């Protein structure tokens, strides 16, 4: 049975939004990598827990229905974790 045209249209909207989100995540990771490189070049600690805490607080406070602060926090904690993982894998390996 073929889905109703309304359902197909909604699914296309989701696909379009997912594509936009994916492009924004890729753009965000590129900036994260640039920040990491800047910090390494200038001997600044790469991990800044205070910055991360403030960013999460800001984003959670901006949550609007149907999202809530807890959901926003979990989404961005995952995004931060994955960005950190990508950054660690992109760093040149030190020779033994």
C-alpha positions as CSV (number, residue, x, y, z in Angstrom):
1,X,0.0,0.0,0.0
2,X,1.4,3.4,-1.0
3,X,1.6,6.1,1.6
4,X,-0.8,9.0,1.3
5,X,0.4,12.0,-0.7
6,X,0.3,14.1,2.5
7,X,2.6,11.6,4.3
8,X,5.0,11.6,1.3
9,X,5.1,15.4,1.4
10,X,5.8,15.4,5.1
11,X,8.6,12.9,4.6
12,X,10.1,14.9,1.9
13,X,10.1,17.9,4.2
14,X,11.9,15.8,6.8
15,X,14.5,14.7,4.2
16,X,15.0,18.4,3.2
17,X,15.5,19.4,6.8
18,X,17.9,16.5,7.5
19,X,20.0,17.6,4.5
20,X,20.1,21.2,5.8
21,X,21.0,20.0,9.3
22,X,23.7,17.7,7.9
23,X,25.3,20.6,6.0
24,X,25.2,22.8,9.1
25,X,26.8,20.1,11.2
26,X,29.6,19.7,8.6
27,X,30.1,23.5,8.6
28,X,30.2,23.5,12.4
29,X,32.8,20.8,12.5
30,X,35.0,22.7,10.1
31,X,34.9,25.7,12.5
32,X,35.6,23.4,15.5
33,X,38.6,22.1,13.7
34,X,39.8,25.6,12.9
35,X,39.4,26.6,16.6
36,X,41.3,23.5,17.7
37,X,44.1,24.3,15.3
38,X,44.2,27.9,16.5
39,X,44.4,26.8,20.1
40,X,47.2,24.3,19.4
41,X,49.1,26.9,17.5
42,X,48.8,29.4,20.4
43,X,49.3,26.8,23.2
44,X,45.8,27.3,24.5
45,X,44.0,24.4,26.2
46,X,41.8,22.7,23.6
47,X,39.2,21.6,26.1
48,X,37.4,24.5,27.8
49,X,34.7,23.1,30.2
50,X,33.5,26.6,31.2
51,X,32.9,27.5,27.5
52,X,31.1,24.3,27.0
53,X,28.9,24.8,30.1
54,X,28.0,28.3,29.1
55,X,27.2,27.2,25.6
56,X,24.9,24.4,26.8
57,X,23.2,26.8,29.3
58,X,22.6,29.3,26.5
59,X,21.2,26.8,24.1
60,X,19.0,25.1,26.7
61,X,17.5,28.5,27.8
62,X,16.6,29.1,24.1
63,X,14.7,25.8,23.7
64,X,11.2,26.3,22.5
65,X,8.3,23.9,22.2
66,X,8.2,21.1,21.2
67,X,11.8,21.0,22.5
68,X,12.7,21.4,26.1
69,X,16.1,22.2,27.7
70,X,16.9,18.6,28.5
71,X,16.4,17.5,24.9
72,X,18.5,20.4,23.6
73,X,21.2,19.5,26.2
74,X,21.4,15.9,25.1
75,X,21.5,16.8,21.4
76,X,24.3,19.3,21.8
77,X,26.2,17.1,24.2
78,X,26.3,14.5,21.6
79,X,27.3,17.0,18.9
80,X,30.1,18.3,21.1
81,X,31.3,14.7,21.9
82,X,31.3,13.8,18.2
83,X,33.0,17.1,17.2
84,X,35.7,16.4,19.9
85,X,36.2,12.8,18.5
86,X,36.6,14.2,14.9
87,X,39.0,16.8,16.2
88,X,41.1,14.2,18.0
89,X,41.2,12.0,14.9
90,X,42.3,14.9,12.7
91,X,45.3,15.8,14.9
92,X,48.6,14.8,13.5
93,X,50.0,11.7,15.2
94,X,53.3,12.4,17.1
95,X,56.2,10.2,16.2
96,X,57.3,7.8,18.9
